[in-house]
Amino acid sequence: MKVAVQDCEGWYKDDITGAVQCADTKKYNDYMRSYRARKRKDRDFDTLQNEVSELKSELGDIKSLLLTLVKNQN
């Protein structure tokens, strides 16, 4: 037996399996599209965060090399 999910029109829960299903394919497709977009945005944000961290580390290395060069020339 399918029971309507509270506050989610068009969504039903199967009493036997516990699965939540959407009866409206357009709503489901819209939900999945927004879900994939959110996941892609999160992945892109994580990638940018890692790249910024790597750049900061590399800039620190360059700074220390430049300081060493300046000290050695004096």
C-alpha positions as CSV (number, residue, x, y, z in Angstrom):
1,M,0.0,0.0,0.0
2,K,1.2,3.5,-0.8
3,V,0.9,6.3,1.7
4,A,1.2,9.9,0.7
5,V,4.4,11.6,2.1
6,Q,3.5,14.5,4.4
7,D,4.2,18.0,2.9
8,C,5.4,16.4,-0.4
9,E,2.6,16.4,-3.0
10,G,2.9,13.6,-5.5
11,W,5.3,11.5,-3.4
12,Y,4.3,8.2,-1.8
13,K,5.9,5.7,0.5
14,D,5.6,2.0,0.0
15,D,4.6,0.4,3.4
16,I,6.3,-2.9,2.5
17,T,9.6,-1.8,1.2
18,G,9.9,1.7,2.7
19,A,10.8,3.1,-0.7
20,V,9.7,6.7,-1.5
21,Q,8.4,7.1,-5.0
22,C,7.2,10.0,-7.1
23,A,4.0,9.6,-9.0
24,D,4.6,12.7,-11.1
25,T,7.5,12.1,-13.6
26,K,7.8,15.8,-14.4
27,K,8.4,16.6,-10.7
28,Y,10.8,13.7,-10.4
29,N,12.8,14.8,-13.4
30,D,12.9,18.4,-12.2
31,Y,14.0,17.2,-8.7
32,M,16.8,15.0,-10.3
33,R,17.9,17.9,-12.5
34,S,18.2,20.2,-9.5
35,Y,19.9,17.5,-7.4
36,R,22.5,16.9,-10.1
37,A,23.1,20.7,-10.5
38,R,23.6,21.0,-6.7
39,K,26.0,18.0,-6.7
40,R,27.9,19.5,-9.7
41,K,28.1,22.9,-7.9
42,D,29.4,21.3,-4.7
43,R,32.0,19.3,-6.7
44,D,33.1,22.5,-8.5
45,F,33.4,24.4,-5.2
46,D,35.5,21.6,-3.7
47,T,37.8,21.6,-6.7
48,L,38.3,25.3,-6.6
49,Q,39.0,25.1,-2.9
50,N,41.7,22.5,-3.4
51,E,43.2,24.6,-6.2
52,V,43.3,27.7,-4.1
53,S,45.0,25.7,-1.3
54,E,47.6,24.4,-3.7
55,L,48.3,27.9,-5.1
56,K,48.7,29.3,-1.5
57,S,51.2,26.5,-0.8
58,E,53.1,27.2,-4.0
59,L,53.2,30.9,-3.3
60,G,54.7,30.2,0.1
61,D,57.4,28.1,-1.5
62,I,58.2,30.8,-4.0
63,K,58.3,33.4,-1.3
64,S,60.8,31.3,0.8
65,L,62.9,30.7,-2.3
66,L,63.0,34.4,-3.1
67,L,64.0,35.3,0.5
68,T,66.8,32.7,0.3
69,L,68.0,34.2,-3.0
70,V,68.0,37.7,-1.5
71,K,69.9,36.6,1.6
72,N,72.5,34.8,-0.5
73,Q,73.2,37.8,-2.6
74,N,73.9,40.0,0.4
